[in-house]
C-alpha cells in the first residue's frame, strides 16, 4: 500500500494544504471567539490576513459583548462581505449546530472553551472518542504531523493503533508518504527501572511490529524517548507516548521553544473541524483557517 520512495519533504506540509485551499471554491468557516480579548484580536488579525489570500466567508461565534468589541475593530468592508458575527450565549454549542445544519462548512475552534466544545461535539456525534492530529514546526523549520495532543487521547495500545490508522488517512489525502516515529518513556536500556516506563517501551515495540506486519513497505521506527532523533531523521508523523506527554511536548515546542503550530485536524469524523490553542499565536490561527478551507468538502481534494 505504501511505496518505498523517500518521504515527501521538498514542500512543507502546510504548503500542501495552501495549494489545496487556493484551488477550492469559497466556503463558510465558523470560528469561536471567547472571553480573552487579546486572543480575539489575534483571531481577527489572522482572519483578515487569511481573507486577503483565500476565498471564504468567516462566521465569528461569540457572546454579544465580545462580538461588539471586535466589530469596532473590523474594517467596515470586511464586516459587510467576508466576516459575519453570530451573537450566541453558548458559542461552543451554536457553532456545532451551524455545522451540523450545513450553514457552515467547517469549524476552527478559536478561543472558545475546549472542554465545553468537546462535550457538545461528543453529544452531537454520539461519540466519546476524539482524535486530533496537529501540524507542528520546530524553530529550525522542520514540519511534521504530531499527536496525540489531547490529555485523554491514546491512553492505551488499542487507541494508539486507531489513532495512527486515522493519521495515515490524513497523510494520504495530501499524498505524503509516511515516515513514522513512535516515542516511548525511555531508552531500551532503561527497561527494569520502572514498571510504567517498561510498559511504554513495550508498547512502542508492539506498535512498530503491528504496523510493519500490516504494511510491509511502511517506514516506521521506535525512537524510544529520543524525539530529537525523530526530527533529525525527517519523520513526518511523530507519535507521543500518551496524551499528557504529547500535550506537554506541544506546549514546550510552541510556547517555549520557538516553534509553531498550524492547528490540529479532528480525525475520523464526518465534518471538518480544526483545533487551536486558546493562547495560540496568529500563525496557528492562520494555519488552522487554511486547513479548514482545504479540508472542507473533502471529496474535492
N, C-alpha and C positions, 0 to 999 in steps of 0.2 A: 504493500500500500504506500509506503514511503520510499522515495528514491534515495540513492546513495550519494547524490550530488551534495556539495557543500551547502550549509545553511545560507539563506539569502541575507547578506549583511551589507551589500553595497548601497542599498537605500534604507534609510532609517525607518523604523516601524511606523512612526506617526506620519511619515511622508506617504506611506502606502494608503493610509486612511484619508489623507488630504486629497490624493488623486481621486479616490472613490467619491469623496464628498463633492469635489468640483464637478464631477460628472452627473450628479444627482439633480433631479428636479426639486424645486423648493418644497420643504416640508414644514410642519408646525412642531416646534420643540418647546416643551414645558420646562421651566427651571424654577426651583424653590428659593424663596427669599425668607430668611428667618429674622431673629431679633438682634443680630450682630450688624450694626450699621456699617462698620468698617468693611466687613466681609461682603455686604450687599453692594457697596461701592465697587469692590473688586469685580463682582459679578457683572455689574453694569459696564465697567470699562472693558472687560474681556468680551462681553457680548457685542459692544459697539465695534471692537476690532474685528470680531468674527464676521459681523454683518457687512463689513467693507469688502470681504473676500468671497463670501459664500451666500448663496441664495436660500434664505429661510425666513420664517416668521417665528419670533420668540414670544412666549407667553410666560410672564412672571407671576408666580402664585405666592401670595403673602397676605398678612393681615393689613388692615386699612392704613394704620399709622406708618408702617414700614413701606408700604406701597406709595403713599403720598410723598414720603421723603425722597424716594427715588425718582418719582415723576418730576419733581422740581429740578433734578439734576440731568434729566434726559432731554437731548435736543428735540424740539417740537416735531421736526420732520420724522424722527425715528418713532416717536410716540404714535403718530398718526398712520405709520406704514408698517414698520417691521417689528416693533415692540408693543405688546398689548399687556395690560395689567389685569389680573384676575383677583378681585377682592374676596378673601375667604378666611374664615375663622380657624379652620383646620387645614392648612395648605398640604400637610402630609397625606391627607385623605383626598382632598379635592383634585390634586394633580394626578393621582392614580385613577380616580373616577373619569377624568377627562381622557386619559389614555385608553381605558377600557371601552369608552364610548366612541373612540376614534376621533375625538375632537382635536387631539394632538397625536403626532406620530411617534414621539419618543420623549424621554424624560432625562434631564440632568438634575440630580438631587439638590445641588447647590448648598445653601446654608440652613436648610430645614433639618429638624431632628432626625438622626439616623434611626434611633430606636422606634420612634413613632412611625416613621416612614416604613420601616421593615415590618412592623406589626400590621399596618394596614395592607401592605403588599401581600404578606403571607395569607391574610384572611381572604383577599380578593382572588388569589391564585389557588387557595386551599392547599398550600404547600409550605411546610416548615423549613425546607432546606434551601438556603440561598448560597450561591457560589459566585464570587466576584473575582475577576481577573484584571489586575492592574497593568498599566504600561509605565515603566519607570526608566529613568535616565540617570547615570552617575555624573559626577561633576566633570569627568573626562569625556562625556558624550556617548557612552555606551548605553544603548537602549535594549530592554528586554521585557517580555511578559513576566508577570510575577504574581504569586499568591501562595497561600491564602492571605487575605488582608483583614478579614473579619475575625474577631476574637473567638467566635463559636464555630468557625469553619474548620473542616479537615481534622477533627479531633479523634479519628480512628482510621484504621487502614482502609476500610471499605469506602469511607467518604473521600479519602485522598485519591483512591483509584477512580472514583466517579468524577472528581474534580479534574484530574488530568485528562480523562477522556473528553470532557467538555472543553477543556482548554485546547486540545488538539483540533477540535472542530473549528474553534476561533482562528487558529493559525491557518487552517486550510482555506478559510474564507478569503484571506488576503495572500494566499499562495506562498506562505512562508514554510520552508522545510524545517521541522522542529529539531532543535538540539537541546535536550532537556538535562537539567542538573537537579538532582534530588539532594536536599540538605537534611542533615540529622543532628543529633545532640552532641556529637563529639567525633574524635578520630577513631578509626577501627582499633587502634592500640589502647583506647580508653575503656574497652569492654571490661567489666568487672568492678569498675569504680562506683557505679550507682545503678540500681535496677531500672529506673526510669530512663536513664541515658542508654542503657543496654537495649531497651525496647525500641527507642527511637532509631538507633543504629540498625537493629534487626529489621525494622520496618523499611528503612531506606534500601537495604539489600533486597528485601522481598518485592518492593515496588519495581525496582530495576529488573529483577528476574521476570516478574509477571509481564511487564511490557515488552521485554525482549522476546519472550515466548510468544506473545500475541502479534507483535510486529517485528519481523526478522530484520528489517533494514532501519529500524528506528534508532537514532542516536540518543542514548540515554545513559547517564552515569550517576553513581552515588558519590558525591563530592564531600560527604561527611559534614563537618562543620565549617569547611573552608569555602565560604561564599566568595572570597577574593579569587579563588581558582575558577569558580563558575563564571565569573565576569571576565576574567582574563582569557578563558578558553572560548569566549564569544557564545556562550549558551544564550539562547533566545527565549527559553522558558525555564525559570528558576522557581522551584517549589520549596517553601519553608517547612520546617518540621511540624508546625501546627499553627493555628490561627493567632495565638498570643505572640509567639516569637515572630510570626510573619508581620503582624501589626507593628511590633517594636522595630523590626528591620526597616519597614516602610518609613516610619516616623523619623528614625535616625538618619536614613539616607536623605529624605526630602527636607526635613525641618532643621537638621543639624549638620548634615554632611555636604551641603551644596548641590544636591541632586534635584531632579524634577520628577513630577508625576503628571500623567496626562489623562487621568480618570481611570475608572475601573468598570469593566463590562459585566453586567449581570448575565450570567450564562445559564443556558438550559431553560429559559422561559420564553413564552410566545410573543413577548413585547420587547422593545428596545429601551433599556434603562441603563444609564451611566452614573456611577457613583463618584462623588468628590468629597474631599475632606471639608469639614465645616470651617477649617482655617487654611484651606488650600490657597495657593497664590494664583495670580492671573493666568499663568501658563497652564496650570492644571484645569482651570475652568475653560479656557480656550480649547485645550486638547479634548476635554470632555464634550464640548459642543461639536467638534469635528467628528468624534466617534458617533455622537447621537445622529448627526446627519448621514454619515457614511453607512451606518448600520440600519437606518430606517428603511422599511420595505426591502428586507434582505434579499428577496428574490431577484432584485435588480443588480445585485453585486456582481 
